[in-house]
């Protein structure tokens, strides 16, 4: 575990001739992160996991404060998966002064989570830009579960010419379809029973996309609404690249949802290719 930025710099200097893979995380690591680390391990000869619970991307203070933190367990997990460095910078190192310049997500944050979490993606893009600049990896790995985040990071890297390959890694699911997330730990037994409804609703919309998009969405929303203890924030079909709503499937689309299950906000998505 490295917390000091100069020490990280020394380690990176030693790895100058290596392919460095960065896995940015906020800790509370689970098998979903494990898949990112495993992929980085397979692709690169130096793997760095960053662990930073970024205050600027939380729209609710209590969510930031409640976010699970367990450095020891995360370090042991990274070690078991063969990561070379777990870099856990303190907040004052990442933000030594109030930031004046930020990365703005533009219209790609007008829908889905961006619509309900003002400032969230500005915080995410800005911190990811900082992490990428500090580590300067050849590749950085992000989960497809955070579909809007991944699309925005890809676009930031393309528009601002970061010389880094962004690798998206498939969502890891429990047997009943629930996408792995650090937030699942907060679910009550009743919430855990109800939570797989998100994936069921996404699959229903996916299966209905051959017909009318609005009808498919209505069927998915009805399934979510029928589940006690679940409050839907959104269920939408958007273009997978620019994240604008679509009325038909002529290019890859993302079906995405966010719902409150027993007081815990969960998100999930599936990507669908157009029929040939
Ligand atoms: O997905 C996350 O864990 C965070 O949003 C990220 C990418 C590490 C930025 O803080």
Boltz pocket constraint, residues with backbone or C-beta under 6 A from the ligand:
constraints:
  - pocket:
      binder: B
      contacts: [[A, 24], [A, 25], [A, 26], [A, 52], [A, 54], [A, 57], [A, 124], [A, 127], [A, 128], [A, 146], [A, 149]]
      max_distance: 6.0
